[in-house]
Amino acid sequence: MANGTSPKLQELLEQAKKRTEKTAPKKPTPGAPEAEKKKQEKTFDMDNNTFYKIVFSDATPEEKKAQFVAAMTYDAKLTQEENKRRQKELDLFKEYLQFERRRMAQDIITLADTDAFAQMHDMINDMCGAISDYDKNMQPLSDIIDAIWKLRQEGKEMTLEVYKEIQAEKENAIIRDQNISDRKKEISELEHMNASAEAQIEVLRQQKTGMPWNRRTSDAALAKIAKIEAETAQRLADIAGKKQDLETLQNTPPVTKFAGFEKEKEQLRILLDISSDEWKNKQKELIRVANHFIDTTAERGADVQKLLESVSEQIDTLNDANRGVQSIYGLLAEASVEASKVNKKQRDQHMLPTDGETKVQETMRQNKLAAIEDYIANSETSARDTAKSYADLAIQGNRITAMKGANLEQRQNARELTTSGIAGVAEGLSVALTTISAAALNESTEHARDALRVMSEKTDLQNQQEALRQAAGYAELATTVNEQAEKLRAFREVSDAATEMKQKGLEALKDSMKTAMECAQELLDSTAEQRGLDADAGVSESLGDFNKKAAAPANDDKTKKPEGQKPAAKKEPPKGGDLGKLGRGGA
């Protein structure tokens, strides 16, 4: 028993009182009046209690034990009432200790965190929700990676062939949907025509003939009705056929060449149906979900760790109180044993009569013996209660120790969760996300490599075919050149003949041109003479003296002007005869 245990207990008791007053006042029984509430809260006047003073004094544990022994021993110097009062003080002190134990336990219960189940709810809900979100975002990506990988393992052209089939199915689906729409429209139109025909038949049935007492539908109307009914029957047959076609179009699945790879084909279709931006957003959402999972785990783990720290403080307080009260009961137990020995020794001293004992002395001795035996009986009862309480405190202490160990382990687990645990999960998530991205890039690279191989093979085949075509084309080219040579030879022969003909033609043309020029000159001379006939005739001379002066030199045949000479300045223009001569000279 270490020194200072009792002052520590007193401090704990005082702190418990303050907490009770500030944070957790005792609640009355529901519906109980204020008077009953006060009655439930028992008070203890410990100022004059001997044992209370001993426990909370500054004495050492051994000194307190000796004081306990003295206080629990029957004092022959005191009256019987005073000895009983000390026993009552002991009982009241132990009752006070049990009351304080209960009150501190209730204070700890009251101060217990009420968020434990709320935290468990949030932890399970948030963590499971975060994992579910992660699976929901990760699963489509991993499924597509697995599908592309499996297709690639079947051959370098497998993905390409499945892609072609998917594209063909999309085109066929457009045609199929259009056919379905057309069939539905045709059926609707035929059904509408039949409805109109039924209405028309009803109108025709009202066209009656005959006497009033023997009215019937006219023969012309019956003929029309028969024709309409025949057309209706034909349309019904058409409707049945079109409905059968519609059902076939709607229920016939597309034929695939890749049986056994339906799941992989569907995953490739999903990959192709979503744009690149949408896939970027999907990966961004996956990254957000992974970070949210880590943040949620850290946040919830920190909340749990905080609660466990609070529980640890409560356990420490309870443990200190238990050990403090246990030390007091330990002192009381040891003191009870020693006090019992002293009390029994005093009893033994009063059991045997002394020599020469008088009747009065005997009566007094027996009364004293009875008082001592009553005191011992009460002390034994108190000792048994002390031993039982001490045992309860020991058991409770063991439970508190176990609870403290469990709390320590829980706090360690929570600390590991919020440190290395979360760090490990974060690393695992980072590896998983990096792996899924790397897998996608790897499949992209492998598919590109396969595509290059396929394209290389196709171009090699085309080049080989083109080489064969070119080789075969040389023979055709030789034939074409020969044909061109024959054509050139023919053109040369024609050209030679044309040259010869042209040469002869040119010579003939030269002779013809010479003859033509001579003839032309002759014609010009003849024409000039013809033009000069009027001038030479001199018809104007018949005009008389009107032109006498001007005409005289002109009419002198012996005196003619030289051809080409211009008239002198300031003279009259030449008469008609001179113009004729000029004309001839010019000719």
C-alpha positions in Angstrom: 0.0 0.0 0.0 1.7 3.1 -1.2 1.6 6.4 0.5 -0.8 9.0 -0.8 -3.5 6.5 -1.8 -6.1 8.0 0.5 -5.5 11.6 -0.5 -5.8 10.5 -4.1 -9.1 8.9 -3.4 -10.3 12.0 -1.6 -9.3 14.0 -4.7 -11.2 11.6 -7.0 -14.3 11.8 -4.8 -14.2 15.6 -4.8 -13.8 15.7 -8.6 -16.7 13.2 -8.9 -18.9 15.6 -6.9 -18.0 18.5 -9.1 -18.7 16.6 -12.3 -22.0 15.4 -10.8 -23.0 19.0 -10.0 -21.9 20.4 -13.4 -22.5 17.7 -16.0 -24.6 14.9 -14.7 -27.0 15.9 -12.0 -29.0 12.9 -10.6 -32.4 12.5 -12.2 -35.4 11.8 -10.1 -37.7 8.8 -10.7 -40.0 9.7 -13.7 -43.0 11.4 -12.3 -41.5 11.7 -8.8 -42.1 15.0 -7.0 -39.2 17.3 -5.9 -39.5 16.1 -2.3 -39.0 12.5 -3.4 -36.0 13.5 -5.5 -34.3 15.0 -2.5 -35.1 11.9 -0.5 -33.4 9.7 -3.1 -30.1 11.8 -2.7 -28.8 10.6 0.7 -26.3 12.9 2.4 -23.6 11.9 4.9 -22.2 14.0 7.7 -18.7 12.8 7.9 -17.1 15.8 9.6 -17.1 14.0 13.0 -16.6 10.5 11.7 -13.5 8.9 13.3 -12.8 6.6 10.4 -13.3 9.3 7.7 -10.8 11.5 9.6 -8.3 8.6 9.7 -8.6 7.7 6.0 -8.2 11.3 4.8 -5.5 12.3 7.2 -1.8 12.7 6.3 -0.7 9.7 8.3 1.1 6.8 6.7 -0.8 3.6 5.8 0.8 1.8 8.9 -0.2 4.7 11.2 -3.7 4.6 9.7 -3.9 0.8 10.3 -2.9 1.3 13.9 -5.5 4.0 14.3 -8.1 1.7 12.7 -7.3 -1.1 15.1 -7.7 1.3 18.0 -11.0 2.6 16.7 -12.3 -0.9 16.1 -11.2 -2.3 19.5 -13.6 -2.4 22.4 -12.5 0.4 24.9 -13.3 -0.5 28.4 -12.8 3.1 29.4 -15.8 4.1 27.3 -19.4 3.4 28.0 -21.3 0.8 26.1 -23.2 3.5 24.1 -19.9 5.2 23.1 -18.5 1.8 21.9 -21.7 1.2 19.9 -21.4 4.7 18.4 -17.9 3.9 17.1 -19.2 0.8 15.5 -22.0 2.8 13.9 -19.4 5.3 12.7 -17.6 2.4 11.0 -20.8 1.1 9.4 -21.6 4.7 8.3 -18.1 5.1 6.9 -18.3 1.9 4.9 -21.8 2.8 3.7 -20.3 6.2 2.6 -17.6 4.4 0.7 -20.1 2.2 -1.1 -22.3 5.2 -1.9 -19.3 7.0 -3.4 -18.4 3.9 -5.4 -21.9 3.8 -6.8 -22.0 7.5 -7.4 -18.7 7.5 -9.3 -19.8 4.5 -11.3 -23.0 6.4 -12.2 -21.0 9.5 -13.1 -18.9 7.4 -15.4 -22.1 5.8 -16.9 -23.6 9.3 -17.3 -20.4 10.6 -18.9 -20.2 7.6 -21.3 -20.3 8.6 -24.9 -23.7 8.1 -26.5 -22.2 8.2 -30.0 -20.9 4.6 -30.0 -23.8 3.1 -31.9 -24.0 6.2 -34.1 -20.3 5.8 -34.9 -20.8 2.1 -35.6 -23.7 3.0 -37.9 -21.7 5.7 -39.7 -18.7 3.5 -39.9 -20.6 0.5 -41.5 -22.7 2.7 -43.7 -19.9 5.0 -45.0 -17.3 2.2 -45.4 -19.7 -0.2 -47.0 -21.0 2.6 -49.2 -17.5 3.6 -50.2 -16.6 0.0 -51.0 -19.8 -0.4 -53.0 -19.1 2.8 -55.0 -15.5 1.6 -55.7 -16.8 -1.8 -56.9 -19.4 -0.1 -59.1 -16.9 2.1 -60.7 -14.0 -0.4 -60.9 -16.0 -3.5 -62.2 -16.9 -2.1 -65.6 -13.3 -1.2 -66.3 -11.9 -4.5 -65.2 -14.6 -6.4 -67.2 -13.6 -4.6 -70.4 -9.9 -5.2 -69.8 -10.6 -8.9 -69.3 -12.7 -9.1 -72.4 -10.2 -7.3 -74.6 -7.4 -9.5 -73.3 -9.4 -12.7 -73.9 -10.3 -11.6 -77.5 -6.6 -10.8 -78.2 -5.5 -14.2 -77.0 -7.7 -15.8 -79.7 -5.6 -14.2 -82.5 -4.4 -10.8 -83.7 -7.5 -10.4 -86.0 -10.1 -11.5 -83.5 -10.8 -8.1 -82.0 -11.0 -6.6 -85.6 -13.4 -9.3 -86.7 -15.6 -8.8 -83.6 -15.5 -5.0 -84.2 -16.6 -5.5 -87.8 -19.5 -7.7 -86.7 -20.5 -5.1 -84.1 -20.5 -2.3 -86.7 -22.5 -4.5 -89.1 -25.0 -5.3 -86.4 -25.4 -1.5 -85.7 -26.1 -0.9 -89.4 -28.5 -3.9 -89.6 -30.2 -2.6 -86.4 -30.9 0.7 -88.1 -32.4 -1.1 -91.1 -34.3 -3.5 -88.8 -35.8 -0.6 -86.8 -36.8 1.1 -90.0 -38.5 -2.1 -91.2 -40.3 -2.5 -87.9 -41.5 1.1 -88.1 -42.6 0.6 -91.7 -44.5 -2.6 -90.8 -46.2 -0.9 -87.9 -47.2 2.0 -90.1 -48.5 -0.4 -92.9 -50.5 -2.4 -90.4 -52.0 0.8 -88.9 -52.9 2.0 -92.4 -54.5 -1.3 -93.3 -56.5 -1.5 -90.1 -57.7 2.1 -90.6 -58.8 1.1 -94.2 -60.7 -1.8 -92.8 -62.4 0.4 -90.2 -63.4 2.8 -93.0 -64.7 -0.2 -95.1 -66.9 -1.4 -92.2 -68.4 2.1 -91.9 -68.9 2.2 -95.7 -70.7 -1.3 -95.6 -73.0 0.0 -92.9 -74.0 2.9 -95.2 -74.5 0.6 -98.2 -76.8 -1.7 -96.1 -79.2 1.3 -95.7 -79.7 1.6 -99.5 -83.1 -0.3 -99.7 -85.3 -1.2 -102.6 -88.8 -2.8 -103.1 -92.2 -2.2 -101.7 -92.6 -0.8 -98.2 -93.7 -4.2 -96.8 -90.8 -6.0 -98.5 -87.8 -3.6 -98.2 -84.3 -5.1 -98.8 -80.8 -3.9 -99.7 -80.5 -3.1 -103.3 -78.6 -5.4 -105.7 -76.2 -2.6 -106.6 -75.4 -2.0 -102.9 -75.0 -5.7 -102.3 -72.5 -5.9 -105.2 -70.5 -3.1 -103.7 -70.7 -4.7 -100.3 -69.3 -8.0 -101.7 -66.5 -6.1 -103.4 -65.6 -4.2 -100.2 -65.7 -7.4 -98.1 -63.4 -9.2 -100.5 -61.0 -6.2 -100.3 -61.3 -6.3 -96.5 -60.5 -10.0 -96.4 -57.4 -9.4 -98.5 -56.3 -6.7 -96.2 -56.8 -8.9 -93.2 -54.6 -11.5 -94.8 -52.0 -8.7 -95.5 -52.3 -7.6 -91.9 -51.7 -11.1 -90.6 -48.7 -11.5 -92.9 -47.2 -8.1 -91.8 -47.8 -8.9 -88.2 -45.9 -12.2 -88.6 -43.1 -10.3 -90.3 -43.1 -7.8 -87.5 -42.8 -10.5 -84.9 -40.0 -12.1 -86.8 -38.1 -8.8 -87.0 -38.6 -8.1 -83.3 -37.7 -11.6 -82.0 -35.0 -12.8 -84.4 -31.6 -12.3 -82.7 -28.6 -11.3 -84.8 -26.5 -14.1 -86.1 -22.9 -14.1 -84.8 -19.8 -15.9 -86.0 -18.3 -15.8 -82.5 -20.4 -18.1 -80.4 -18.9 -18.5 -76.9 -17.6 -14.9 -76.9 -20.9 -13.2 -76.3 -19.8 -11.5 -73.1 -16.5 -10.3 -74.5 -18.3 -9.0 -77.6 -20.8 -7.1 -75.4 -17.9 -5.6 -73.3 -16.3 -4.4 -76.6 -19.6 -2.9 -77.7 -19.9 -1.1 -74.3 -16.4 0.3 -74.8 -17.2 1.5 -78.3 -20.6 3.0 -77.4 -19.1 5.4 -74.9 -17.1 8.4 -76.1 -13.5 9.0 -75.0 -14.5 11.9 -72.8 -17.0 9.7 -71.0 -14.3 7.1 -70.3 -12.1 9.9 -68.9 -15.0 11.0 -66.6 -15.4 7.4 -65.5 -11.8 7.1 -64.5 -12.0 10.5 -62.7 -15.0 9.2 -60.8 -13.1 6.0 -59.8 -10.2 8.1 -58.6 -12.6 10.3 -56.6 -14.2 7.2 -55.0 -10.8 5.8 -54.1 -9.8 9.0 -52.4 -13.2 9.3 -50.7 -12.7 5.8 -49.3 -9.4 6.6 -47.8 -10.6 9.9 -46.4 -13.7 8.3 -45.0 -11.7 5.5 -43.3 -9.3 8.1 -41.8 -12.2 10.2 -40.6 -14.2 7.4 -39.1 -11.1 5.7 -37.6 -10.1 9.0 -35.9 -13.6 9.3 -34.5 -13.4 5.8 -33.1 -10.0 6.4 -31.7 -11.2 9.6 -30.0 -14.0 7.7 -28.4 -11.7 5.0 -27.2 -9.4 7.6 -25.7 -12.4 9.0 -23.8 -13.3 5.5 -22.6 -9.7 5.1 -21.5 -9.9 8.2 -19.4 -13.1 6.8 -17.8 -11.4 3.5 -17.2 -8.4 5.1 -15.6 -10.7 7.2 -13.3 -12.7 4.1 -12.3 -9.5 2.1 -11.8 -8.0 4.8 -9.5 -11.2 5.0 -7.5 -11.4 1.2 -7.2 -7.8 1.0 -6.1 -8.3 3.8 -3.6 -11.4 2.3 -2.0 -9.8 -1.2 -2.2 -6.8 0.1 -0.2 -9.1 1.5 2.5 -11.0 -1.8 2.7 -7.6 -3.5 2.9 -6.6 -1.4 5.8 -10.0 -2.1 7.4 -9.7 -5.8 6.8 -6.2 -6.0 8.4 -7.3 -3.7 11.2 -10.4 -6.0 11.8 -8.2 -9.0 12.2 -6.0 -7.3 14.8 -8.9 -5.7 16.5 -10.6 -9.0 16.7 -7.6 -10.5 18.5 -7.6 -7.7 21.0 -11.3 -7.9 21.6 -11.1 -11.7 22.1 -8.3 -11.2 24.5 -10.4 -8.8 26.5 -13.3 -11.2 26.4 -11.0 -14.0 27.7 -10.0 -11.8 30.6 -13.6 -11.3 31.6 -14.7 -14.9 31.2 -13.0 -16.3 34.3 -13.8 -15.0 37.8 -11.1 -13.6 39.9 -10.2 -14.9 43.3 -12.5 -13.6 46.0 -14.8 -12.2 43.4 -18.0 -10.8 45.0 -21.5 -11.2 43.6 -21.5 -7.5 42.6 -18.1 -7.9 40.9 -19.3 -11.0 39.1 -22.4 -9.2 37.9 -20.2 -6.3 36.7 -17.8 -8.7 35.0 -20.6 -10.6 33.3 -22.1 -7.3 32.1 -18.8 -6.2 30.8 -18.3 -9.7 29.1 -21.8 -9.4 27.5 -20.9 -5.9 26.2 -17.6 -7.2 24.8 -19.3 -10.2 23.2 -21.9 -7.9 21.6 -19.2 -5.6 20.4 -17.3 -8.6 19.0 -20.5 -9.9 17.3 -21.1 -6.6 15.6 -17.4 -6.4 14.7 -17.5 -9.9 13.2 -20.5 -8.9 11.1 -18.7 -5.7 10.0 -15.6 -7.7 9.3 -17.5 -10.2 7.1 -19.0 -7.3 5.2 -15.5 -5.7 4.9 -14.1 -8.9 3.6 -16.9 -9.3 1.1 -16.6 -5.7 -0.1 -12.8 -6.2 -0.3 -13.4 -9.3 -2.4 -15.9 -7.4 -4.6 -13.4 -4.6 -5.1 -10.7 -7.1 -6.0 -12.9 -8.8 -8.6 -14.0 -5.4 -9.9 -10.4 -4.3 -10.0 -9.6 -7.4 -12.1 -12.5 -6.6 -14.4 -11.3 -3.0 -14.7 -7.8 -4.2 -15.5 -9.1 -6.5 -18.2 -11.2 -3.7 -19.6 -8.2 -1.4 -19.5 -6.1 -4.0 -21.4 -8.9 -4.5 -23.9 -9.2 -0.7 -24.3 -5.5 -0.5 -24.8 -5.6 -3.1 -27.5 -8.6 -1.4 -29.1 -6.8 1.9 -29.1 -3.7 0.3 -30.6 -5.9 -1.3 -33.3 -7.6 2.0 -34.0 -4.2 3.7 -34.1 -2.9 1.1 -36.6 -6.1 1.6 -38.6 -5.7 5.3 -38.9 -1.9 5.1 -39.6 -0.4 2.0 -41.2 -3.8 0.5 -42.0 -5.0 3.4 -44.0 -1.6 4.0 -45.6 -1.5 0.3 -46.7 -5.0 0.6 -48.2 -4.1 3.8 -49.9 -1.0 2.2 -51.4 -3.1 -0.8 -52.5 -5.6 1.5 -54.1 -2.9 3.4 -55.8 -1.5 0.2 -57.2 -4.9 -1.0 -58.3 -5.7 2.2 -60.1 -2.2 2.3 -61.7 -2.6 -1.3 -62.6 -6.0 -0.9 -64.3 -4.7 2.1 -66.2 -1.5 0.2 -67.2 -3.6 -2.7 -68.3 -5.7 -0.5 -70.5 -2.5 1.1 -72.0 -1.0 -2.4 -72.5 -4.1 -3.6 -74.3 -4.0 -0.5 -76.4 -0.4 -1.2 -77.3 -1.0 -4.8 -78.0 -4.1 -4.0 -80.1 -2.1 -1.4 -82.0 0.7 -4.0 -82.6 -1.9 -6.5 -83.9 -3.5 -3.9 -86.1 -0.1 -3.0 -87.6 0.6 -6.6 -88.3 -2.8 -7.1 -90.0 -2.3 -3.9 -92.0 1.2 -4.9 -93.0 -0.1 -8.3 -94.2 -2.9 -6.6 -96.1 -0.5 -4.1 -97.8 2.0 -6.9 -98.5 -0.8 -8.8 -100.2 -1.9 -5.8 -102.2 1.7 -5.0 -103.2 2.2 -8.6 -104.3 -1.0 -8.5 -106.4 0.0 -5.2 -107.8 3.5 -6.7 -108.7 1.7 -9.5 -110.6 -0.6 -7.1 -112.3 2.4 -4.9 -113.3 4.3 -8.0 -114.6 1.2 -9.0 -116.6 0.9 -5.4 -117.8 4.3 -5.5 -119.5 3.0 -8.0 -122.1 -0.1 -5.8 -122.6 2.2 -2.8 -122.9 4.3 -4.6 -125.5 1.1 -5.4 -127.5 0.0 -1.8 -127.1 3.4 -0.5 -128.3 3.2 -2.9 -131.3 -0.2 -1.6 -132.1 1.1 1.9 -131.8 4.0 1.1 -134.1 1.6 -0.4 -136.7 -0.5 2.8 -136.4 2.6 4.9 -136.8 3.7 2.9 -139.9 0.3 3.3 -141.4 0.4 7.0 -140.6 3.9 7.2 -142.2 2.6 5.6 -145.4 -0.3 7.9 -145.5 2.0 10.9 -144.7 4.3 9.9 -147.6 1.4 9.6 -149.9 0.0 12.9 -148.7 3.4 14.5 -149.1 3.6 13.4 -152.7 0.1 14.4 -153.4 0.7 17.8 -151.7 3.9 18.3 -153.7 2.1 17.6 -157.0 -0.8 19.8 -155.8 1.5 22.7 -155.0 3.2 22.5 -158.4 -0.2 22.4 -160.0 -1.3 25.2 -157.7 1.8 27.3 -158.7 0.9 26.9 -162.5 -2.7 27.6 -161.7 -1.8 30.7 -159.7 0.4 32.0 -162.6 -2.4 31.5 -165.1 -4.8 33.1 -162.7 -2.5 36.1 -162.2 -2.2 36.5 -165.9 -5.9 36.2 -166.4 -6.5 38.7 -163.5 -4.1 41.2 -165.1 -5.9 40.8 -168.4 -9.2 41.3 -166.6 -7.9 44.4 -164.9 -6.8 45.8 -168.2 -10.1 45.0 -169.8 -11.9 46.5 -166.9 -9.8 49.7 -167.1 -10.6 50.1 -170.7 -14.2 49.5 -170.0 -14.2 52.2 -167.4 -12.6 54.6 -169.8 -15.2 54.2 -172.4 -17.4 56.9 -171.0 -14.5 59.3 -170.8 -13.3 58.6 -174.2 -16.8 59.1 -175.7 -16.9 62.8 -174.6 -20.7 62.9 -174.1 -20.3 66.1 -172.1 -19.0 68.0 -175.0 -22.6 68.4 -176.2 -23.1 70.9 -173.4 -21.7 73.7 -175.6 -19.9 76.8 -174.3 -20.8 76.1 -170.7 -17.6 74.2 -170.4 -15.6 75.5 -173.3 -12.6 77.0 -171.5 -11.9 74.1 -169.4 -12.6 71.5 -172.1 -10.4 73.0 -174.9 -7.0 71.8 -173.7 -8.5 68.6 -172.6 -9.9 67.9 -176.0 -6.6 68.4 -177.8 -5.6 64.9 -178.6 -2.1 65.9 -179.6 -1.3 67.7 -176.3 -1.8 65.2 -173.3 -0.7 65.6 -169.7 1.8 63.2 -168.5 0.1 60.3 -166.6 0.1 60.8 -162.9 0.7 64.6 -163.0 -1.3 66.5 -160.4 -3.2 69.6 -161.4 -1.6 72.9 -160.6 -2.5 74.8 -157.5 -5.4 77.2 -157.6 -6.8 75.7 -160.8 -10.2 74.2 -161.3 -10.4 70.4 -160.8 -10.0 68.4 -164.0 -13.1 67.7 -166.1 -14.5 64.2 -166.6 -12.2 63.4 -169.6 -9.1 64.0 -167.5 -10.5 61.8 -164.6 -10.9 59.0 -167.1 -7.4 59.3 -168.2 -6.2 59.3 -164.6 -8.1 56.2 -164.0 -6.5 54.5 -166.9 -3.1 55.7 -165.9 -3.7 54.3 -162.4 -4.8 51.1 -163.9 
